[in-house]
Amino acid sequence: MLEMTLSTRFEPGTNLSGNLARADWRYLLPSLELSRLLCIGIPAPETLAVLGTIAREMLVAEPDAQRLKMIATAAQELGVENLSNISAEHFSTIDLPEQSLDLIYVTRRMTAALLADPKLIAKFQRSLKPDAHLYLEISGQSQKRRFRQIFAKNTGFQETARFWLTPFSGELRTAVPVNDRDASAYFFKNVLFGQSFKKRSLSQIGGLLSQTGWIDTVMPRHAVLLSPKNSKTELPFSPPLFLQEIAQKAGFSLSKYRFALSARGKYNSNKVIFFLFNRETDQVEIVIKMTRSPEYNARLENEFRMLKHLKDNNLAEAGTYPEPFFFDYHNNLAVIAIRAVYGAPFRVKTTAKPDCPVAADAANWLATLGKRSANVDAASAGDAANALQQLFEQFQQTYSLPDDEAGFLANAIAQIADSTAPFPTVFQHGDPGTWNMLVNDANRVIVIDWESGEPQGMPMWDLFYFYRTFASWVARQSGENDPQKNFAAHFLLDSPINRLMAAQFHHFAAEIQLDPALIRPLFYTCWMHRALKESMRLSPEQMAGGTFVNILRLCIREKNTPGLQAIFGQ
């Protein structure tokens, strides 16, 4: 029971590490397993550490000897052991054996110098293996113009791919093929979409520029992949070769697709996402997610298992969740491919009113999943209490609660342990916030992001959490942005949403044969669990102000309010 949850070590701040959320242009390469890589100019030490994970040997060429010394020291401090430095007054003096490199990375500081020296470009071309690449970024109209002038000549290179990038400086977050109006329009509508009026306006402008074909000119920052002219070429913007090979092993062909990349988020826990567009229909048909760090592989492993379990056991209607295609690893990083689903964000489609039909469909979807998967033979109330006790012990190590509040939680778990009634486990999504829901044209909900799923999960938890996120959104539309206040308005006090929740909770409990007396302890342990999950994205100084630990404490203090009494059926 709660296999994924109990295997997680909830340590404060672990989701905040970002040392591998750099140099995400590497996901544009044919492979993340290289023998020899040359950096022209010195990257940031953190970038160098990331590149060290994809190459057995790294060379850094730099004319400034002092900068080379500094990077050598910094690399050593970061544990980079596969680095060799090359000091050269001019790059043309570097001794590079022919066909000895898998990749040349030109740092942005050195792009102008490279574009000013066609002979140097030819030298680099000779040093690359036949199927190797040179990666550089050009920024601004002058560099774009110079690039066209240089590579119109016989430099020995061919342009394999070019992408416009966001943001305009700093770490890459999106890469979209140039001359691809459909991919650009899709990204501005679905990936670069923002909640604020300003961001929505920018997305609309980007969409218009995509339709007119001006977006490639307007976007100042381009990434370019070059390969020797005698190298094998793929169709333009074909998915990276390593993805094609993984798909082929699973019996899928990606030959009819082109791709765009999203690498949003500044943390190692954020995934890199490939959107695969059918060349004939121009529609996204496959979405591939990949980890940045092996420590998060378990999340995608679990997502694949959950989606496959949903499909194999017909627990949800086809099209209301992403269908899984294949799963594998590349360079010790997890890769999952799923069928693309289409819909608008829940928060765009909801009326933000208690009688919202989209919210009703979402709650009913979760309840139906629970009902279809409910199993009173998989675990006992004692098993559930044992799992909750393990979470409680982690919770006590993570948060400091007064003795009376800690005792309250202990008693809640004891109430479950003492129950002699059947205890149904359910298939649990694990994170059914409104942000993990899309709404299709028929106003039906599509539930995405199954990384936290549990085949034998806790009953009620998904419904509790969904309603918390929906009620919070309703309150925010009325101008109440304080998490505790907007929670209190709908959970502690009598309100239309509170009455709706209470009725559904008790109806659901009856359908899955859950003793209604256990709604109360499950409610409190739900917020204990959410507080543990939240701790992973909080720094030590933020812990006391965590949203869910304070919601939990609020519910303990205000346990006799009308709203809670209605939810508990008391």
Legacy VTK file of the C-alpha trace (Angstrom):
# vtk DataFile Version 3.0
C-alpha trace
ASCII
DATASET POLYDATA
POINTS 570 float
0.000 0.000 0.000
1.255 3.514 -0.903
4.307 1.887 -2.500
5.511 4.994 -4.367
4.802 7.294 -1.432
6.589 5.159 1.145
9.618 4.738 -1.118
10.037 8.525 -1.227
12.320 10.226 1.247
10.674 13.564 2.004
13.660 15.790 2.684
13.162 19.577 2.724
14.450 21.366 -0.344
15.330 18.293 -2.406
13.242 19.509 -5.365
15.093 22.829 -5.330
18.411 21.479 -6.606
19.113 22.804 -10.086
22.667 21.835 -10.945
21.518 19.750 -13.935
18.848 22.183 -15.186
21.438 23.812 -17.431
22.715 23.350 -20.993
19.376 21.814 -21.975
20.352 22.344 -25.615
22.046 18.952 -25.143
18.627 17.343 -25.660
18.700 18.606 -29.253
21.724 16.392 -29.969
21.524 12.964 -31.644
23.001 11.348 -28.538
23.767 12.139 -24.909
26.579 9.591 -24.886
29.664 11.143 -26.473
33.305 10.152 -26.477
35.000 13.517 -26.989
33.612 17.036 -26.699
35.390 20.338 -27.353
34.238 23.629 -25.832
35.372 26.745 -27.656
35.606 29.253 -24.851
34.870 28.574 -21.214
31.308 27.735 -20.179
30.048 28.419 -16.676
31.441 25.812 -14.254
27.934 24.427 -13.650
27.404 24.029 -17.404
30.728 22.247 -17.677
29.628 19.839 -14.950
26.460 19.035 -16.922
28.406 18.475 -20.140
30.649 16.146 -18.179
27.664 13.809 -17.809
27.344 13.304 -21.581
31.012 13.007 -22.638
33.793 10.684 -21.534
36.386 13.367 -22.291
35.975 17.152 -22.421
38.406 19.637 -23.880
38.177 23.368 -23.225
40.027 25.711 -25.572
40.584 29.246 -24.304
43.206 31.920 -25.114
43.107 33.421 -21.606
45.407 31.303 -19.416
44.105 32.873 -16.214
40.524 31.945 -17.071
41.662 28.397 -17.771
43.208 28.148 -14.313
40.016 29.406 -12.724
37.802 26.936 -14.587
40.123 24.057 -13.715
39.793 24.902 -10.019
36.019 25.340 -10.239
35.612 22.074 -12.149
37.621 20.226 -9.530
35.393 21.626 -6.779
32.322 20.394 -8.683
33.792 16.920 -9.065
34.420 17.141 -12.823
37.200 14.662 -13.524
37.091 14.273 -17.315
38.298 17.771 -18.237
41.421 18.760 -20.162
42.335 22.367 -20.858
43.906 23.706 -24.033
45.631 27.074 -23.850
46.033 28.777 -27.212
46.738 32.355 -28.203
44.497 31.746 -31.195
42.075 28.926 -31.858
43.660 28.278 -35.246
46.788 26.995 -33.464
44.908 24.207 -31.666
46.109 20.769 -32.695
42.951 18.846 -33.540
43.316 15.448 -35.237
40.901 14.896 -38.083
37.613 13.173 -37.225
38.420 13.040 -33.503
35.453 14.904 -31.984
31.791 14.034 -31.421
30.730 17.589 -30.623
32.081 21.116 -30.716
30.245 23.537 -28.468
30.873 27.207 -29.194
30.122 29.330 -26.140
28.118 32.474 -26.773
31.137 34.593 -25.830
33.069 33.044 -28.713
30.376 32.983 -31.404
31.415 36.313 -32.906
35.074 35.218 -33.077
34.107 32.021 -34.879
31.906 33.809 -37.405
34.780 36.179 -38.184
37.148 33.363 -39.217
36.034 31.061 -42.079
39.365 29.192 -41.989
38.778 28.303 -38.355
35.333 26.992 -39.239
36.881 24.741 -41.877
39.445 23.501 -39.343
36.701 22.566 -36.924
34.804 20.783 -39.675
37.780 18.524 -40.374
38.108 17.638 -36.677
34.563 16.294 -36.424
33.621 12.682 -36.969
31.337 12.126 -40.004
28.112 12.133 -37.949
29.260 14.646 -35.321
27.971 18.190 -34.795
28.951 21.730 -33.998
26.497 23.614 -31.786
26.357 27.381 -31.522
23.837 30.105 -30.793
23.458 33.295 -32.775
21.719 36.323 -31.357
20.521 39.483 -33.045
20.184 40.438 -36.683
23.884 41.192 -37.224
24.998 37.711 -36.136
22.220 36.110 -38.168
23.348 38.077 -41.224
27.006 37.172 -40.659
26.084 33.521 -40.231
24.284 33.513 -43.593
27.267 35.157 -45.285
29.790 32.696 -43.874
27.836 29.517 -44.461
26.785 30.480 -47.953
30.442 29.766 -48.752
31.953 26.306 -48.930
32.842 25.814 -45.276
32.400 22.052 -45.344
29.386 22.295 -43.032
25.694 21.758 -43.601
22.974 23.137 -41.354
21.262 20.150 -39.754
18.711 22.075 -37.701
17.928 25.560 -36.472
15.582 26.542 -33.651
14.379 29.803 -32.206
14.808 29.855 -28.446
13.282 31.351 -25.353
14.176 33.206 -23.265
16.238 35.722 -25.212
19.214 35.140 -22.887
20.214 32.708 -20.166
19.336 29.025 -20.026
17.305 27.578 -22.893
13.695 26.846 -21.931
12.060 26.240 -25.329
13.439 25.348 -28.759
11.088 25.498 -31.750
12.097 24.732 -35.369
12.434 27.741 -37.638
10.137 27.825 -40.667
7.586 25.745 -38.768
4.476 27.870 -38.351
2.403 25.059 -36.875
4.928 24.209 -34.164
5.355 27.891 -33.302
1.603 28.457 -33.111
1.172 25.337 -30.963
3.843 26.449 -28.506
2.405 29.925 -28.097
-1.042 28.476 -27.494
-0.157 25.519 -25.266
3.394 25.721 -23.903
4.259 29.398 -23.610
0.740 30.227 -22.426
0.651 32.267 -19.215
-1.946 32.893 -16.522
-1.339 36.643 -16.326
-2.894 39.095 -18.779
0.569 40.211 -19.911
1.736 36.668 -20.671
-1.511 35.785 -22.433
-1.151 38.906 -24.568
2.426 38.003 -25.494
1.297 34.487 -26.399
-1.425 35.906 -28.649
1.096 38.167 -30.382
3.445 35.205 -30.814
0.624 33.182 -32.319
-0.122 35.914 -34.857
3.560 36.212 -35.786
3.673 32.433 -36.225
0.748 32.503 -38.643
2.336 35.249 -40.733
5.758 33.583 -40.780
7.518 36.499 -39.073
8.265 34.701 -35.824
11.671 33.387 -36.966
12.793 36.920 -37.785
11.395 38.515 -34.647
12.813 35.938 -32.215
16.407 37.147 -31.738
18.017 33.983 -30.379
18.632 30.974 -32.615
20.347 27.648 -31.923
22.114 26.012 -34.857
23.338 22.453 -35.301
25.925 21.983 -38.042
27.380 18.735 -39.345
30.041 17.892 -41.934
28.620 17.962 -45.447
29.448 14.326 -46.078
27.510 13.144 -43.020
24.253 11.218 -43.085
21.242 13.533 -42.925
17.800 12.947 -41.438
14.578 14.595 -42.511
14.547 18.179 -41.186
13.919 18.381 -37.432
13.590 14.631 -36.989
13.517 13.606 -33.323
17.000 13.033 -31.879
18.512 9.745 -32.987
18.551 8.334 -29.457
14.755 8.744 -29.260
14.308 7.090 -32.643
16.382 4.111 -31.516
14.428 3.758 -28.258
11.137 3.892 -30.162
12.337 1.354 -32.712
13.193 -1.114 -29.923
9.582 -0.787 -28.721
8.153 -1.312 -32.207
7.422 2.345 -32.980
8.729 4.435 -35.852
9.267 8.166 -35.386
10.242 8.765 -39.011
7.075 10.708 -39.820
7.556 13.197 -36.992
9.399 16.448 -36.409
9.877 17.866 -32.928
10.055 20.918 -30.696
11.463 20.994 -27.169
10.297 22.396 -23.844
12.799 22.498 -20.966
10.855 24.724 -18.611
11.618 24.868 -14.924
14.899 25.588 -13.194
15.107 22.470 -11.041
16.499 18.982 -11.611
13.044 17.593 -10.814
11.507 19.356 -13.844
11.291 17.192 -16.948
12.362 17.956 -20.496
9.496 17.434 -22.955
9.647 16.626 -26.676
6.523 17.424 -28.706
6.346 15.281 -31.840
4.386 16.719 -34.778
3.080 14.498 -37.571
4.622 15.840 -40.799
1.403 15.238 -42.748
-1.222 16.534 -40.310
0.994 19.056 -38.439
-0.638 17.864 -35.210
1.170 16.836 -32.024
0.611 13.090 -31.710
3.314 11.969 -29.264
4.739 13.622 -26.166
8.033 12.314 -24.776
9.193 13.225 -21.282
12.763 12.760 -20.102
14.467 13.341 -16.774
17.320 15.753 -16.234
18.769 13.714 -13.389
18.725 9.955 -12.680
17.517 10.633 -9.139
14.074 11.421 -10.612
13.848 8.374 -12.896
11.511 6.659 -10.434
8.837 9.262 -11.130
8.667 8.489 -14.847
8.999 4.764 -14.172
5.955 5.056 -11.951
4.019 7.160 -14.443
4.465 4.520 -17.137
3.294 1.781 -14.753
0.261 3.829 -13.724
-0.825 4.667 -17.268
-0.347 1.069 -18.372
-2.377 -0.120 -15.360
-5.171 2.313 -16.236
-5.267 1.088 -19.820
-4.856 -2.642 -19.164
-7.599 -2.670 -16.515
-10.020 -0.286 -18.281
-10.191 1.901 -15.191
-10.875 5.090 -17.142
-12.412 6.015 -20.452
-9.930 6.164 -23.346
-9.006 9.731 -24.202
-9.441 10.990 -20.632
-5.808 10.216 -19.795
-2.623 9.947 -21.910
-2.155 6.508 -23.460
1.350 5.100 -22.781
3.488 4.052 -25.759
6.952 3.078 -24.523
9.501 3.527 -21.756
13.288 3.185 -21.696
16.513 4.888 -20.642
19.252 6.838 -22.394
22.465 7.778 -20.604
20.803 6.579 -17.394
17.912 9.034 -17.861
14.309 7.816 -17.995
12.296 8.326 -21.192
8.511 7.908 -21.440
6.398 8.358 -24.580
2.652 8.957 -24.358
-0.129 9.856 -26.754
-0.702 13.594 -26.922
-3.992 14.816 -25.490
-5.726 18.024 -26.491
-7.559 20.380 -24.211
-7.577 23.790 -22.606
-6.263 24.260 -19.057
-8.921 23.558 -16.417
-8.564 27.059 -15.000
-9.422 28.570 -18.375
-12.582 26.494 -18.805
-13.989 26.518 -15.270
-16.718 28.975 -14.346
-15.082 29.227 -10.894
-18.529 28.767 -9.347
-19.782 25.948 -7.093
-21.995 24.543 -9.853
-19.202 24.526 -12.464
-19.897 21.589 -14.829
-16.190 21.091 -15.525
-15.428 20.781 -11.805
-18.320 18.343 -11.426
-16.939 16.225 -14.270
-13.471 16.235 -12.676
-14.783 15.158 -9.277
-16.966 12.478 -10.848
-14.001 11.239 -12.909
-11.924 10.771 -9.749
-14.831 9.152 -7.930
-15.446 6.761 -10.829
-11.774 5.804 -10.871
-11.950 5.116 -7.146
-15.135 3.090 -7.474
-13.832 0.946 -10.358
-10.549 0.232 -8.588
-11.805 -0.146 -5.004
-10.565 -3.342 -3.393
-11.476 -4.341 0.162
-9.266 -7.440 0.022
-5.916 -5.820 -0.809
-5.271 -4.339 2.630
-6.787 -3.992 6.073
-7.330 -0.901 8.180
-4.274 -2.017 10.133
-2.174 -2.027 6.949
-3.387 1.478 6.153
-2.561 2.668 9.664
0.910 1.149 9.402
1.569 3.052 6.166
0.275 6.274 7.710
2.416 5.727 10.795
5.517 5.613 8.590
4.506 8.922 7.029
3.781 10.362 10.462
7.281 9.484 11.637
8.770 11.314 8.644
6.402 14.195 9.295
7.596 14.528 12.899
11.207 14.603 11.708
10.344 17.302 9.176
7.999 19.637 11.059
7.828 20.731 14.676
4.240 20.557 15.923
3.128 21.266 19.489
2.525 18.105 21.492
-1.254 18.477 21.424
-1.333 18.740 17.619
1.075 15.824 17.165
-1.069 13.832 19.586
-4.169 14.674 17.555
-2.570 13.179 14.428
-1.437 10.102 16.337
-5.003 9.577 17.544
-6.338 9.930 14.007
-4.032 7.146 12.822
-4.981 5.052 15.862
-8.652 5.423 14.910
-7.909 3.780 11.563
-5.787 1.082 13.235
-8.650 0.229 15.598
-11.244 -0.069 12.845
-12.646 -3.543 12.201
-14.531 -2.442 9.084
-13.337 -3.300 5.552
-10.762 -0.816 4.274
-10.869 -0.286 0.497
-7.723 0.692 -1.353
-8.225 2.674 -4.565
-6.193 3.564 -7.625
-4.957 7.001 -6.632
-3.727 9.707 -9.005
-1.701 11.245 -6.207
-1.629 14.841 -7.432
-5.032 15.729 -8.937
-4.713 19.494 -8.724
-6.564 21.542 -11.319
-3.237 22.249 -13.082
-3.044 18.524 -13.917
-6.340 18.634 -15.777
-7.222 19.665 -19.299
-10.715 20.129 -20.712
-11.552 18.973 -24.238
-14.033 20.497 -26.676
-16.842 18.381 -25.202
-16.143 19.873 -21.751
-14.777 16.530 -20.561
-11.794 16.450 -18.231
-8.470 14.855 -19.228
-6.253 13.953 -16.278
-2.496 14.167 -16.876
0.796 13.746 -14.967
0.603 10.381 -13.211
4.063 10.378 -11.618
2.632 10.112 -8.083
0.062 7.414 -8.835
-0.635 4.536 -6.440
-2.408 1.311 -7.533
-3.255 0.661 -3.872
-3.759 4.168 -2.615
-5.699 5.833 0.164
-9.425 6.341 -0.389
-10.739 9.924 -0.323
-7.347 11.623 -0.727
-7.744 12.428 -4.437
-11.171 13.978 -3.865
-9.968 15.984 -0.847
-7.060 17.420 -2.798
-8.974 18.154 -5.989
-11.629 20.076 -4.097
-8.970 21.991 -2.208
-7.407 23.209 -5.484
-10.794 23.998 -7.036
-12.058 25.835 -3.941
-8.796 27.774 -3.798
-9.240 28.888 -7.407
-12.833 29.945 -6.735
-11.714 32.014 -3.748
-8.869 33.591 -5.713
-11.285 34.746 -8.408
-13.100 36.606 -5.631
-9.876 38.326 -4.592
-8.862 36.094 -1.664
-5.274 34.956 -2.223
-4.385 33.849 1.298
-4.206 29.994 1.218
-5.526 29.522 4.749
-8.376 31.983 4.330
-9.570 30.568 1.023
-9.340 27.035 2.476
-11.324 28.092 5.534
-14.026 29.724 3.419
-15.015 26.406 1.841
-13.813 23.679 4.199
-14.394 25.162 7.646
-17.490 27.242 6.989
-20.851 26.380 5.531
-20.861 27.238 1.821
-22.288 25.853 -1.441
-18.968 24.139 -2.198
-18.813 22.730 1.325
-22.275 21.218 1.001
-21.385 19.827 -2.422
-18.180 18.259 -1.075
-19.812 16.760 1.986
-22.515 15.095 -0.094
-20.038 13.660 -2.590
-17.597 12.448 0.070
-20.283 10.453 1.862
-21.775 9.098 -1.352
-18.323 7.999 -2.504
-17.549 6.350 0.850
-20.754 4.336 0.583
-19.963 3.267 -2.994
-16.522 1.894 -2.082
-17.624 0.386 1.264
-15.571 2.773 3.393
-16.700 3.222 6.989
-17.863 6.898 7.068
-16.278 7.259 10.502
-12.885 7.023 8.760
-13.471 10.098 6.587
-12.264 12.255 9.475
-8.852 10.595 10.090
-8.286 10.253 6.337
-8.953 13.979 5.962
-6.290 14.942 8.486
-3.697 12.467 7.234
-4.262 13.738 3.686
-2.959 17.186 4.666
-0.124 15.594 6.631
0.930 13.842 3.430
0.567 17.031 1.357
2.751 18.877 3.880
5.436 16.214 3.476
5.329 16.535 -0.325
5.457 20.316 -0.071
8.542 20.175 2.164
10.592 18.951 -0.791
10.159 22.304 -2.515
10.675 24.463 0.588
13.953 25.814 1.880
14.606 25.409 5.635
13.603 29.003 6.338
10.293 28.500 4.485
9.202 25.395 6.381
7.240 27.128 9.132
5.231 29.029 6.518
4.365 25.988 4.403
0.837 26.027 3.010
-0.185 22.509 3.964
1.337 22.245 7.408
-0.591 25.396 8.293
-3.792 24.094 6.701
-3.370 20.953 8.802
-2.833 22.946 11.979
-5.815 25.152 11.138
-8.062 22.097 10.748
-6.872 20.697 14.073
-7.550 23.976 15.867
-10.936 24.500 14.198
-12.068 20.874 14.280
-15.591 21.738 15.441
-16.503 24.229 12.703
-19.752 23.681 10.741
-17.933 22.947 7.502
-15.766 20.199 8.957
-18.687 18.717 10.859
-20.604 18.448 7.582
-17.639 16.793 5.836
-17.214 14.316 8.686
-20.963 13.659 8.929
-21.166 14.704 12.559
LINES 1 571
570 0 1 2 3 4 5 6 7 8 9 10 11 12 13 14 15 16 17 18 19 20 21 22 23 24 25 26 27 28 29 30 31 32 33 34 35 36 37 38 39 40 41 42 43 44 45 46 47 48 49 50 51 52 53 54 55 56 57 58 59 60 61 62 63 64 65 66 67 68 69 70 71 72 73 74 75 76 77 78 79 80 81 82 83 84 85 86 87 88 89 90 91 92 93 94 95 96 97 98 99 100 101 102 103 104 105 106 107 108 109 110 111 112 113 114 115 116 117 118 119 120 121 122 123 124 125 126 127 128 129 130 131 132 133 134 135 136 137 138 139 140 141 142 143 144 145 146 147 148 149 150 151 152 153 154 155 156 157 158 159 160 161 162 163 164 165 166 167 168 169 170 171 172 173 174 175 176 177 178 179 180 181 182 183 184 185 186 187 188 189 190 191 192 193 194 195 196 197 198 199 200 201 202 203 204 205 206 207 208 209 210 211 212 213 214 215 216 217 218 219 220 221 222 223 224 225 226 227 228 229 230 231 232 233 234 235 236 237 238 239 240 241 242 243 244 245 246 247 248 249 250 251 252 253 254 255 256 257 258 259 260 261 262 263 264 265 266 267 268 269 270 271 272 273 274 275 276 277 278 279 280 281 282 283 284 285 286 287 288 289 290 291 292 293 294 295 296 297 298 299 300 301 302 303 304 305 306 307 308 309 310 311 312 313 314 315 316 317 318 319 320 321 322 323 324 325 326 327 328 329 330 331 332 333 334 335 336 337 338 339 340 341 342 343 344 345 346 347 348 349 350 351 352 353 354 355 356 357 358 359 360 361 362 363 364 365 366 367 368 369 370 371 372 373 374 375 376 377 378 379 380 381 382 383 384 385 386 387 388 389 390 391 392 393 394 395 396 397 398 399 400 401 402 403 404 405 406 407 408 409 410 411 412 413 414 415 416 417 418 419 420 421 422 423 424 425 426 427 428 429 430 431 432 433 434 435 436 437 438 439 440 441 442 443 444 445 446 447 448 449 450 451 452 453 454 455 456 457 458 459 460 461 462 463 464 465 466 467 468 469 470 471 472 473 474 475 476 477 478 479 480 481 482 483 484 485 486 487 488 489 490 491 492 493 494 495 496 497 498 499 500 501 502 503 504 505 506 507 508 509 510 511 512 513 514 515 516 517 518 519 520 521 522 523 524 525 526 527 528 529 530 531 532 533 534 535 536 537 538 539 540 541 542 543 544 545 546 547 548 549 550 551 552 553 554 555 556 557 558 559 560 561 562 563 564 565 566 567 568 569
